Amino acid sequence: MAHANKLFIEAATVAVLCYIAYIDFRTFKIRNESLILLLVLYAVYALLARSSYEILSNVLFGAVMFGILLFFYARKLIGGGDVKLLSIACLWVDMHCALLFSAALLTFIILHVAAVSIRWVGTNRIEGRRGIPYAPSIAGALITLILLGCA
């Protein structure tokens, strides 16, 4: 029974990530309600599938990433929604999968930048610079881990 619930939560998480990615891609905004839903899904998933040590490790990893990402947010290199989304995504990533998550995230960002460079997708002008939405890359990386059974 717990295995079926775990799969249901993972499927719901993939759906929420796809929604967040789509909305950010179209509007360059990430709604807090969607992030709260993703956080609640993690909490339920963690209670079903993770030990207390793993949950503590996940929360610590997410908090450290939030602190690091605030540095980039303060320099206007990343948006506030991206900071929150990536911090929540880090909750889902077990420490033994962090390198895989980083590689997947980098791959999706490179693909997005390549699509921008050949004008397949647009950018958003922010204070004289071009910006891309990061939620599609973050969602793609986390969905990759979920599909590989690593999240």
C-alpha positions in Angstrom: 0.0 0.0 0.0 2.8 2.5 0.9 4.5 1.8 -2.5 1.3 2.7 -4.4 1.0 5.9 -2.3 4.6 6.7 -3.1 4.0 6.3 -6.8 0.9 8.5 -6.6 2.8 11.3 -4.9 5.6 11.0 -7.4 3.1 11.3 -10.3 1.4 14.3 -8.6 4.8 15.9 -8.1 5.7 15.4 -11.8 2.4 17.0 -12.8 3.0 20.0 -10.5 6.5 20.4 -11.8 5.2 20.4 -15.4 2.7 23.1 -14.4 5.3 25.2 -12.7 7.7 24.9 -15.7 5.0 25.8 -18.2 3.8 28.8 -16.3 7.3 30.1 -15.7 8.2 29.5 -19.4 5.2 31.6 -20.5 5.1 34.3 -17.8 8.5 34.3 -16.1 6.7 33.9 -12.8 6.4 31.1 -10.3 3.3 31.1 -8.1 3.8 30.6 -4.3 0.7 28.3 -4.2 2.4 25.9 -6.6 5.6 25.9 -4.5 3.5 25.3 -1.3 1.9 22.3 -3.0 5.3 21.0 -4.0 6.4 21.4 -0.4 3.4 19.5 0.9 3.9 16.7 -1.6 7.5 16.4 -0.3 6.3 16.3 3.3 3.9 13.5 2.6 6.4 11.6 0.4 9.1 12.0 3.1 6.8 10.6 5.8 6.1 7.5 3.6 9.5 6.8 2.0 12.3 8.4 4.0 13.9 7.8 7.4 14.2 10.6 9.9 17.9 10.9 9.1 17.2 11.3 5.4 14.5 13.9 6.1 16.9 15.8 8.3 19.6 15.5 5.6 17.2 16.7 2.9 16.1 19.7 5.0 19.7 20.7 5.8 20.6 20.4 2.1 17.6 22.5 1.1 18.4 25.2 3.7 22.1 25.4 2.7 21.0 25.7 -1.0 18.5 28.4 0.0 21.3 30.4 1.7 23.6 30.0 -1.3 20.9 31.0 -3.7 20.1 34.1 -1.7 23.6 35.3 -2.6 22.7 35.1 -6.3 19.3 36.6 -5.8 20.8 39.6 -4.0 22.9 40.2 -7.1 19.9 39.8 -9.4 21.3 36.8 -11.1 18.3 34.6 -10.3 14.7 35.3 -9.5 13.0 34.8 -6.1 10.7 32.1 -7.4 13.7 30.2 -8.8 15.4 30.4 -5.4 12.4 29.0 -3.7 11.8 26.3 -6.4 15.4 25.1 -6.4 15.5 25.0 -2.6 12.3 22.9 -2.5 13.7 20.7 -5.3 16.8 20.1 -3.2 14.5 18.6 -0.5 13.6 15.8 -3.0 17.2 15.1 -3.9 19.0 12.5 -1.7 22.6 13.3 -1.1 23.8 10.4 -3.1 21.9 11.8 -6.1 23.0 15.4 -5.7 25.7 15.2 -8.4 23.3 13.5 -10.8 20.7 16.3 -10.1 23.4 19.0 -10.7 24.4 17.3 -14.0 20.8 17.1 -15.2 20.2 20.7 -14.2 23.2 21.9 -16.1 22.2 19.9 -19.1 18.7 21.4 -19.2 20.0 24.9 -18.7 22.5 24.4 -21.6 19.7 23.1 -23.8 17.6 26.1 -22.9 20.4 28.6 -23.6 21.1 26.8 -26.9 17.4 27.2 -27.8 17.6 30.9 -27.0 20.7 31.3 -29.1 19.0 29.9 -32.2 15.8 31.9 -31.3 13.6 28.9 -30.7 12.5 30.4 -27.4 12.4 34.0 -26.1 14.0 35.8 -23.2 12.8 38.4 -20.7 14.6 41.8 -20.5 15.5 42.4 -16.8 17.4 45.6 -16.1 19.0 45.7 -19.5 20.0 42.0 -19.4 18.3 39.0 -21.0 16.9 36.4 -18.6 15.6 32.9 -19.1 13.1 31.1 -16.9 14.9 28.5 -14.8 11.8 26.5 -13.7 11.7 24.4 -16.8 15.3 23.3 -16.2 14.8 22.7 -12.5 11.6 20.7 -13.2 13.3 18.7 -15.9 16.2 17.8 -13.7 13.9 16.8 -10.8 11.6 14.8 -13.0 14.7 13.0 -14.4 15.6 12.0 -10.9 12.1 10.8 -10.1 11.9 8.7 -13.3 15.3 7.2 -12.5 14.1 6.4 -8.9 16.7 8.6 -7.4 14.4 11.2 -5.8 
